Amino acid sequence: MRHILFFSPANMNLMSGSAVWTQSTAEVLSRLPDVQVTMLLKSPPHRSLLLDPLRRIKNIDIVDPREFSSYVPNMGISNEAALDYIAQLDDRHRFDDIVVRGFAASLAATRRGRYENRLWSTYVLEPERNVHDQSYLADLRAISKRSRFLLVQSEPMRAILEVQVPEARGKTLLLPPAVPDSKATPMFNQKSTHNARLIYAGKYHPFYCVPELLDQFSLLRMAHPNLEFHLFGDQVSMEPELQDWAIRLKTAIESPGVEWHGAIGREALVDDLRLGGIGLSVWDHQHGSAMNDLVVSTKLLDYCNAGLPVILTRTPIQEEILGSDYPLFVERPSEVGQVIAMLLNNPEIQRDAAKRCWDAGQKFTYDSIAKQLASSMLEHGAIASTLAARGKLDGAGWRIGIPLESLNTSDASRLMAQSIEMLLREPRAHVTVGIRGEPGAEDPSPGNDLHGRFREYIPVGFEDRFTVQTVTDPWNWWRLHGVLYAPSGFSIDSVNVSIGLASGARSVEHLSDIFLEGQ
């Protein structure tokens, strides 16, 4: 049997995103083949909302930090104290794996030395940190060298970590947030659901712009007097600089039609979500790092798991989950009110969006994520990382990859005109435009050649040196290309760019910067 120690510096007495992640990750780990999970808590348990579901799982053992000390601070034990207690537990059990969440805790664990080749450093690439800071990068390199695995939320975050920290290549595993498995009938198939409800579940911070959403709700109630707004969670940011914002939030919550449920367990939350409504997950980038755009949102997955349609901010990773043509994306918070009004007047669109969210959420259930993680572990590292670490194929140095989200004929004409000078200069060069496709499509990439659609825009004599392709496997696609070109004025596929950089492709801003002599 494999014995896993799991520690997350999240207070399980609070209904926060980190605490919910901790609960769900413990469940995922418990579903790996033939395992026993020992979970050390940061704080003595005073609330059972998140821990009761774990206590019902036979192969999870929850350890109260008071087992090691009669005094535990109100904020919980420090990372160093946690590692002292883990060492004592390790002396008793000799764990096969030590799973630790967060940059600070993982760095402290690597400095102990005793966990080398057993440590799973989890989510060390943190949105609030500067990925270009040299001190941070040095610490990430140290963590990577001494860790067995590095667990990341998404492919884009894996790519960024591997670009910045080559020592991480071959060690990264995907571990997105997970949601409970659900066999119940989804909301959109139930006739008794109540759809005139807006729902927000999560943390209260300016980044999630809840007061702005409540203001738009109040305006909508003039035309839809039965509309309700239900709020879940009790973690409100109370920093001194946010005092005015907190007062505004409190005032808005007291508006007619608003019900604040406070903190409830995840199972109870899902039960309430399944009553129906419209989920809201809208971000204000003035109050948060752009790295959040690469994070898989637990809030979104909970909405999807209940079968709700979700109005949410357009980001690369959320497009990857729901598809770039999902109809309820917004670019800014001020657009939410008009989307809600459209949904209230178009139940068919609401049902279609709900089904799309439900289907997407099934890829993130406990069982699904556990199976993916077990498969990656058997490969002794992430398959994608292994592919990225391989050398380029012969001739790749003469191939320029241009990763675009889409390409119309007008764009094709402009892009080909920009490419001609370089193609004339170097007869061995080849330009390939890669348009992202869905994995598992009928015509997988590379091989689904869209070249013929744009043939009339390709100048005579260059037909064999300019190609447009659908890309569903970018890790292999970039092995064919040695240069990455992201021209301004076009819709760039940022996920593909990150993977291209991780593969070692040389990035240029202008085609005139490409000097291929000597390659």
C-alpha positions as CSV (number, residue, x, y, z in Angstrom):
1,M,0.0,0.0,0.0
2,R,1.2,3.5,-0.8
3,H,1.1,5.9,2.2
4,I,0.7,9.6,1.4
5,L,1.2,12.5,3.8
6,F,-0.8,15.6,2.7
7,F,-0.4,19.1,4.2
8,S,-2.1,22.3,2.9
9,P,-1.6,25.6,4.8
10,A,-5.4,26.3,4.6
11,N,-7.6,26.8,7.6
12,M,-10.3,24.2,7.3
13,N,-12.5,26.2,9.7
14,L,-13.0,28.8,6.9
15,M,-15.1,28.4,3.8
16,S,-12.3,29.6,1.4
17,G,-11.2,28.5,-2.0
18,S,-8.0,27.1,-0.5
19,A,-9.9,25.1,2.1
20,V,-12.4,23.7,-0.5
21,W,-9.4,22.8,-2.7
22,T,-7.8,21.0,0.3
23,Q,-10.9,19.0,0.9
24,S,-11.3,18.0,-2.8
25,T,-7.6,17.2,-3.2
26,A,-7.7,14.9,-0.1
27,E,-10.6,13.1,-1.8
28,V,-8.7,12.8,-5.1
29,L,-5.6,11.4,-3.4
30,S,-7.8,8.9,-1.5
31,R,-9.0,7.5,-4.8
32,L,-5.6,6.7,-6.1
33,P,-5.0,2.9,-6.3
34,D,-4.2,1.2,-3.0
35,V,-3.4,4.3,-0.9
36,Q,-3.7,5.5,2.7
37,V,-3.8,9.3,3.2
38,T,-2.6,11.0,6.4
39,M,-3.8,14.7,6.4
40,L,-2.2,17.1,8.8
41,L,-4.4,20.1,9.6
42,K,-3.0,23.6,10.0
43,S,-5.5,24.5,12.7
44,P,-7.5,22.6,15.3
45,P,-10.9,21.8,13.8
46,H,-13.7,23.9,15.2
47,R,-16.2,23.6,12.2
48,S,-17.2,20.3,10.5
49,L,-18.4,21.7,7.2
50,L,-15.4,20.6,5.2
51,L,-14.0,17.9,7.4
52,D,-17.1,15.7,7.9
53,P,-17.1,14.4,4.3
54,L,-13.4,13.4,4.8
55,R,-14.0,11.7,8.1
56,R,-16.4,9.3,6.3
57,I,-13.6,8.1,4.0
58,K,-11.9,5.0,5.5
59,N,-8.5,5.6,4.0
60,I,-8.1,9.2,5.1
61,D,-6.6,9.8,8.6
62,I,-7.0,13.4,9.8
63,V,-4.4,14.6,12.3
64,D,-5.1,17.5,14.7
65,P,-1.9,19.6,15.3
66,R,-2.7,19.5,19.0
67,E,-1.5,16.0,19.0
68,F,2.0,17.4,19.0
69,S,1.6,20.6,21.0
70,S,-0.8,21.8,23.7
71,Y,-0.5,25.3,22.3
72,V,-1.6,26.1,18.7
73,P,-1.9,29.7,17.7
74,N,-5.3,31.0,16.5
75,M,-4.0,31.3,13.0
76,G,-2.7,27.7,13.0
77,I,0.7,26.2,12.9
78,S,3.6,27.7,10.8
79,N,5.1,25.9,7.9
80,E,8.2,25.1,10.0
81,A,6.1,23.6,12.8
82,A,4.1,21.6,10.3
83,L,7.3,20.1,8.9
84,D,8.4,19.3,12.4
85,Y,5.2,17.4,12.9
86,I,5.4,15.7,9.5
87,A,8.9,14.5,10.5
88,Q,7.5,12.9,13.6
89,L,4.7,11.3,11.6
90,D,7.2,10.1,9.0
91,D,9.3,8.4,11.7
92,R,6.2,6.4,12.6
93,H,5.0,5.6,9.1
94,R,7.8,6.3,6.6
95,F,5.6,7.9,3.9
96,D,6.0,7.0,0.3
97,D,5.0,10.5,-0.8
98,I,4.8,13.9,0.9
99,V,2.3,16.2,-0.8
100,V,2.7,19.9,0.3
101,R,0.8,22.9,-1.1
102,G,2.2,26.3,-1.8
103,F,5.5,27.9,-2.6
104,A,6.5,28.8,1.0
105,A,5.7,25.4,2.5
106,S,7.3,23.5,-0.4
107,L,10.5,25.6,-0.2
108,A,10.7,24.9,3.5
109,A,10.2,21.2,2.9
110,T,13.0,21.1,0.3
111,R,15.4,22.7,2.8
112,R,14.8,19.8,5.3
113,G,16.6,17.5,2.9
114,R,14.9,14.3,4.2
115,Y,12.0,14.4,1.7
116,E,14.1,14.4,-1.5
117,N,12.5,12.1,-4.2
118,R,9.3,11.9,-2.1
119,L,8.1,15.5,-2.2
120,W,5.2,16.6,-4.4
121,S,5.5,20.4,-4.5
122,T,2.0,21.6,-5.3
123,Y,1.0,25.0,-6.8
124,V,4.4,26.6,-6.3
125,L,3.7,29.0,-9.2
126,E,1.5,31.5,-7.4
127,P,-0.4,34.2,-9.2
128,E,0.5,36.9,-6.6
129,R,4.2,36.4,-7.1
130,N,6.4,37.9,-9.9
131,V,7.5,35.1,-12.2
132,H,10.4,37.3,-13.4
133,D,11.8,37.9,-10.0
134,Q,15.3,36.4,-9.9
135,S,15.1,35.4,-6.2
136,Y,11.7,33.7,-6.7
137,L,13.1,31.9,-9.8
138,A,16.1,30.7,-7.8
139,D,13.9,29.3,-5.1
140,L,11.7,27.6,-7.8
141,R,14.8,26.0,-9.2
142,A,15.8,24.7,-5.8
143,I,12.3,23.3,-5.2
144,S,12.3,21.6,-8.7
145,K,15.7,20.0,-8.1
146,R,14.6,18.4,-4.8
147,S,11.0,17.5,-5.7
148,R,9.8,14.2,-7.2
149,F,6.8,16.0,-8.8
150,L,5.6,19.5,-9.3
151,L,1.8,19.7,-9.4
152,V,0.2,22.5,-11.5
153,Q,-3.4,23.6,-12.2
154,S,-3.4,23.8,-15.9
155,E,-1.4,23.3,-19.1
156,P,-0.6,27.0,-19.5
157,M,0.8,27.1,-15.9
158,R,2.8,24.0,-16.6
159,A,4.2,25.7,-19.7
160,I,5.1,28.9,-17.8
161,L,6.8,26.9,-15.1
162,E,8.9,25.0,-17.6
163,V,9.8,28.1,-19.5
164,Q,11.1,29.8,-16.4
165,V,12.5,26.8,-14.6
166,P,14.0,24.2,-16.9
167,E,14.7,22.0,-13.9
168,A,10.9,21.4,-13.7
169,R,10.7,19.6,-17.1
170,G,9.8,16.0,-16.8
171,K,8.5,16.4,-13.3
172,T,5.3,18.3,-13.7
173,L,1.9,16.7,-13.2
174,L,-1.6,18.2,-13.8
175,L,-3.8,18.5,-10.7
176,P,-6.7,20.9,-11.4
177,P,-9.4,21.5,-8.7
178,A,-12.0,18.7,-8.6
179,V,-15.7,18.5,-7.9
180,P,-17.8,15.7,-6.3
181,D,-19.0,13.0,-8.6
182,S,-22.7,13.5,-9.4
183,K,-25.2,10.9,-10.7
184,A,-28.3,13.1,-10.1
185,T,-30.3,14.6,-12.9
186,P,-28.7,17.9,-13.9
187,M,-30.6,21.1,-13.3
188,F,-31.4,21.8,-17.0
189,N,-33.3,18.5,-17.2
190,Q,-35.5,19.3,-14.3
191,K,-38.9,20.9,-14.9
192,S,-39.2,22.2,-11.3
193,T,-36.0,24.4,-11.2
194,H,-36.2,28.0,-10.3
195,N,-34.2,29.9,-12.9
196,A,-34.9,33.5,-11.7
197,R,-32.0,33.3,-9.3
198,L,-28.5,34.8,-9.5
199,I,-25.8,32.9,-7.5
200,Y,-22.4,33.8,-6.2
201,A,-20.4,31.4,-4.1
202,G,-16.9,32.2,-2.9
203,K,-14.6,34.8,-1.4
204,Y,-15.6,38.4,-1.1
205,H,-12.8,40.6,-2.5
206,P,-12.7,43.5,-5.0
207,F,-11.3,41.1,-7.6
208,Y,-14.7,39.3,-7.7
209,C,-16.7,42.6,-8.0
210,V,-19.7,41.4,-6.0
211,P,-20.9,45.0,-5.1
212,E,-21.0,45.8,-8.9
213,L,-23.0,42.7,-9.6
214,L,-25.4,43.6,-6.8
215,D,-25.9,47.1,-8.3
216,Q,-26.8,45.5,-11.7
217,F,-29.1,43.1,-9.9
218,S,-31.0,46.0,-8.4
219,L,-31.6,47.6,-11.8
220,L,-32.7,44.2,-13.3
221,R,-35.4,43.8,-10.5
222,M,-37.3,46.8,-12.0
223,A,-38.1,44.7,-15.0
224,H,-37.9,41.3,-13.2
225,P,-39.4,41.8,-9.7
226,N,-39.2,38.1,-8.9
227,L,-35.4,37.9,-9.5
228,E,-33.3,36.9,-6.5
229,F,-29.6,37.0,-5.7
230,H,-28.2,34.3,-3.4
231,L,-24.8,34.7,-1.9
232,F,-22.7,31.9,-0.3
233,G,-19.5,32.1,1.8
234,D,-18.3,34.2,4.7
235,Q,-14.7,35.0,3.8
236,V,-14.7,38.8,3.4
237,S,-11.4,40.7,2.8
238,M,-11.0,43.1,5.7
239,E,-7.6,44.8,5.0
240,P,-7.6,48.4,6.2
241,E,-7.3,49.7,2.6
242,L,-10.5,47.9,1.7
243,Q,-12.6,49.4,4.5
244,D,-14.7,51.6,2.1
245,W,-15.2,48.6,-0.2
246,A,-16.4,46.4,2.7
247,I,-18.9,49.1,3.7
248,R,-20.2,49.2,0.1
249,L,-20.5,45.4,0.1
250,K,-22.5,45.4,3.4
251,T,-24.9,48.1,2.1
252,A,-25.4,46.3,-1.2
253,I,-26.1,42.9,0.5
254,E,-29.0,44.6,2.4
255,S,-30.8,45.4,-0.9
256,P,-34.3,43.8,-1.5
257,G,-34.2,40.4,-3.1
258,V,-30.7,39.5,-1.8
259,E,-30.1,36.6,0.6
260,W,-26.7,35.9,2.1
261,H,-26.5,32.3,3.3
262,G,-23.0,32.6,4.8
263,A,-20.8,29.5,5.1
264,I,-22.3,26.1,4.3
265,G,-20.7,22.8,3.5
266,R,-19.9,21.9,-0.1
267,E,-22.5,19.2,-0.2
268,A,-25.2,21.5,1.0
269,L,-24.0,24.2,-1.4
270,V,-24.4,21.8,-4.4
271,D,-27.8,20.9,-3.2
272,D,-28.8,24.5,-3.2
273,L,-27.2,25.2,-6.5
274,R,-29.2,22.4,-8.0
275,L,-32.4,24.3,-7.3
276,G,-31.5,26.3,-10.4
277,G,-30.4,29.8,-11.3
278,I,-27.5,31.5,-13.1
279,G,-24.0,31.2,-11.7
280,L,-21.7,34.3,-11.6
281,S,-17.9,34.2,-11.8
282,V,-16.8,37.7,-12.9
283,W,-13.3,39.2,-12.3
284,D,-12.0,42.7,-12.2
285,H,-8.4,42.6,-13.3
286,Q,-7.6,45.9,-11.6
287,H,-7.5,44.0,-8.3
288,G,-5.7,40.8,-9.3
289,S,-2.8,39.3,-11.2
290,A,-3.1,38.4,-14.8
291,M,-1.8,35.0,-13.8
292,N,-5.3,34.3,-12.5
293,D,-6.3,33.9,-16.2
294,L,-4.5,30.6,-16.2
295,V,-6.1,29.3,-13.0
296,V,-8.9,26.7,-13.0
297,S,-11.7,28.2,-10.9
298,T,-13.2,26.0,-8.3
299,K,-16.3,28.3,-8.3
300,L,-16.8,27.6,-12.0
301,L,-16.5,23.9,-11.5
302,D,-19.0,23.9,-8.7
303,Y,-21.5,25.7,-10.9
304,C,-20.9,23.3,-13.7
305,N,-21.3,20.3,-11.5
306,A,-24.8,21.6,-10.5
307,G,-25.8,22.1,-14.1
308,L,-26.0,25.8,-14.0
309,P,-25.4,28.2,-16.8
310,V,-22.4,30.5,-15.8
311,I,-21.7,34.1,-16.8
312,L,-18.0,34.5,-16.5
313,T,-14.9,36.5,-17.5
314,R,-13.3,35.4,-20.8
315,T,-9.8,33.9,-20.0
316,P,-7.6,31.5,-21.9
317,I,-8.1,28.6,-19.5
318,Q,-11.9,29.2,-19.2
319,E,-12.1,29.2,-23.0
320,E,-10.3,25.9,-22.9
321,I,-12.8,24.5,-20.5
322,L,-16.0,25.8,-22.1
323,G,-14.9,26.6,-25.7
324,S,-14.1,30.0,-27.2
325,D,-17.6,30.2,-28.6
326,Y,-19.4,29.7,-25.3
327,P,-22.1,32.4,-25.4
328,L,-22.0,33.8,-21.8
329,F,-18.4,35.1,-21.6
330,V,-18.0,38.8,-20.7
331,E,-15.0,41.0,-21.2
332,R,-15.8,43.4,-18.3
333,P,-18.1,43.4,-15.2
334,S,-20.3,46.1,-16.7
335,E,-21.6,43.7,-19.4
336,V,-23.1,41.2,-16.9
337,G,-26.5,42.9,-16.5
338,Q,-27.3,42.7,-20.2
339,V,-26.3,39.1,-20.4
340,I,-28.6,38.2,-17.4
341,A,-31.5,40.1,-19.1
342,M,-30.9,38.1,-22.3
343,L,-30.9,34.8,-20.4
344,L,-34.1,35.6,-18.5
345,N,-35.9,36.3,-21.8
346,N,-34.4,33.3,-23.6
347,P,-34.8,30.0,-21.6
348,E,-33.6,28.0,-24.5
349,I,-30.2,29.7,-24.5
350,Q,-30.1,29.3,-20.7
351,R,-30.7,25.5,-21.0
352,D,-28.1,25.1,-23.8
353,A,-25.4,27.0,-21.8
354,A,-26.3,24.9,-18.7
355,K,-25.8,21.7,-20.6
356,R,-22.5,22.9,-22.0
357,C,-21.3,23.7,-18.5
358,W,-22.5,20.4,-17.1
359,D,-20.6,18.5,-19.8
360,A,-17.4,20.5,-19.2
361,G,-17.6,19.9,-15.4
362,Q,-17.7,16.1,-15.8
363,K,-14.0,16.2,-16.8
364,F,-13.2,17.5,-13.3
365,T,-14.9,15.0,-11.0
366,Y,-13.0,13.3,-8.2
367,D,-12.8,10.1,-10.2
368,S,-11.8,11.7,-13.4
369,I,-8.9,13.7,-11.8
370,A,-7.8,10.7,-9.8
371,K,-7.6,8.6,-12.9
372,Q,-5.6,11.3,-14.8
373,L,-3.2,11.7,-11.9
374,A,-2.7,8.0,-11.5
375,S,-2.0,7.7,-15.2
376,S,0.6,10.5,-15.2
377,M,2.3,8.9,-12.1
378,L,2.7,5.7,-14.0
379,E,4.4,7.6,-16.8
380,H,6.8,8.9,-14.0
381,G,6.1,12.4,-15.0
382,A,3.8,14.4,-17.3
383,I,3.6,13.1,-20.8
384,A,3.5,16.7,-22.1
385,S,6.6,17.6,-20.2
386,T,8.5,14.6,-21.6
387,L,7.5,15.7,-25.1
388,A,8.5,19.3,-24.6
389,A,11.9,18.2,-23.3
390,R,12.7,16.2,-26.5
391,G,14.9,17.8,-29.2
392,K,13.5,19.5,-32.3
393,L,13.0,17.4,-35.4
394,D,15.4,17.9,-38.3
395,G,14.7,21.1,-40.2
396,A,12.7,22.6,-37.3
397,G,15.1,25.6,-37.3
398,W,13.8,26.7,-40.7
399,R,10.2,26.4,-39.7
400,I,8.3,29.4,-38.3
401,G,5.2,28.7,-36.2
402,I,2.5,31.4,-35.9
403,P,-0.1,30.4,-33.2
404,L,-3.4,32.1,-33.8
405,E,-6.8,31.7,-32.3
406,S,-8.5,32.2,-35.6
407,L,-7.7,33.4,-39.2
408,N,-10.1,34.9,-41.7
409,T,-9.2,35.5,-45.3
410,S,-8.3,39.2,-44.8
411,D,-5.9,38.3,-42.0
412,A,-4.5,35.5,-44.2
413,S,-3.7,38.0,-47.0
414,R,-2.0,40.5,-44.6
415,L,0.0,37.7,-42.9
416,M,1.2,36.2,-46.1
417,A,2.3,39.6,-47.4
418,Q,4.3,40.1,-44.2
419,S,6.0,36.7,-44.7
420,I,7.1,37.1,-48.3
421,E,10.2,39.1,-47.5
422,M,11.5,36.5,-45.2
423,L,10.6,33.6,-47.5
424,L,12.4,35.3,-50.4
425,R,15.5,35.8,-48.2
426,E,15.8,32.2,-47.0
427,P,14.7,29.5,-49.5
428,R,14.7,26.8,-46.8
429,A,12.2,28.7,-44.6
430,H,8.6,27.5,-44.1
431,V,5.8,29.4,-42.3
432,T,3.0,27.5,-40.6
433,V,-0.1,29.2,-39.2
434,G,-1.5,27.0,-36.4
435,I,-5.2,27.4,-35.5
436,R,-6.2,25.7,-32.3
437,G,-8.6,22.8,-32.7
438,E,-10.3,20.5,-30.2
439,P,-8.4,17.4,-29.1
440,G,-10.2,14.3,-30.4
441,A,-11.6,16.1,-33.4
442,E,-12.4,14.0,-36.6
443,D,-9.3,15.4,-38.3
444,P,-6.7,15.6,-35.6
445,S,-3.7,18.0,-36.0
446,P,-1.2,18.1,-37.5
447,G,-2.8,16.8,-40.6
448,N,-6.0,18.6,-40.9
449,D,-4.7,21.0,-43.5
450,L,-6.7,24.2,-44.0
451,H,-4.2,25.3,-46.7
452,G,-6.7,25.0,-49.5
453,R,-9.2,27.5,-48.0
454,F,-6.5,30.2,-48.4
455,R,-4.9,29.1,-51.6
456,E,-5.9,32.1,-53.6
457,Y,-4.1,34.4,-51.2
458,I,-0.8,32.6,-51.5
459,P,1.5,34.2,-54.1
460,V,2.6,32.0,-57.0
461,G,5.8,30.1,-56.1
462,F,5.2,30.1,-52.4
463,E,2.5,27.4,-52.2
464,D,4.8,24.8,-50.6
465,R,6.3,27.2,-48.1
466,F,3.1,28.6,-46.4
467,T,0.7,26.3,-44.6
468,V,-2.4,26.8,-42.4
469,Q,-3.2,23.9,-40.0
470,T,-5.5,22.9,-37.2
471,V,-3.5,22.2,-34.0
472,T,-4.9,19.9,-31.4
473,D,-1.6,18.6,-30.1
474,P,0.6,21.7,-29.6
475,W,3.3,19.8,-27.7
476,N,4.1,17.7,-30.8
477,W,3.3,20.5,-33.3
478,W,6.0,22.7,-31.7
479,R,8.6,19.9,-32.1
480,L,8.4,20.7,-35.9
481,H,9.0,24.4,-35.4
482,G,12.1,26.2,-34.2
483,V,10.8,29.8,-34.3
484,L,7.8,31.3,-32.6
485,Y,6.3,34.5,-34.2
486,A,3.4,36.3,-32.6
487,P,2.6,39.2,-35.0
488,S,0.8,42.2,-33.6
489,G,-2.7,42.9,-34.8
490,F,-3.8,39.3,-34.8
491,S,-5.7,37.1,-32.3
492,I,-2.8,35.2,-30.7
493,D,-3.4,31.8,-29.0
494,S,-1.7,32.5,-25.6
495,V,-1.8,28.9,-24.5
496,N,-0.1,27.8,-27.7
497,V,2.5,30.5,-27.2
498,S,3.3,29.3,-23.7
499,I,3.7,25.7,-24.9
500,G,5.9,26.9,-27.8
501,L,8.2,28.7,-25.4
502,A,8.3,25.6,-23.1
503,S,9.4,23.5,-26.1
504,G,12.4,25.7,-26.7
505,A,11.1,27.6,-29.7
506,R,13.0,30.9,-30.3
507,S,10.6,33.8,-30.0
508,V,10.8,36.8,-32.3
509,E,8.7,40.0,-32.5
510,H,9.3,40.7,-36.2
511,L,10.0,38.4,-39.1
512,S,12.9,40.6,-40.0
513,D,14.5,39.6,-36.7
514,I,14.9,36.0,-38.0
515,F,18.5,35.2,-39.0
516,L,18.6,31.6,-40.0
517,E,22.1,31.5,-41.3
518,G,24.3,28.9,-39.5
519,Q,21.4,26.9,-38.1
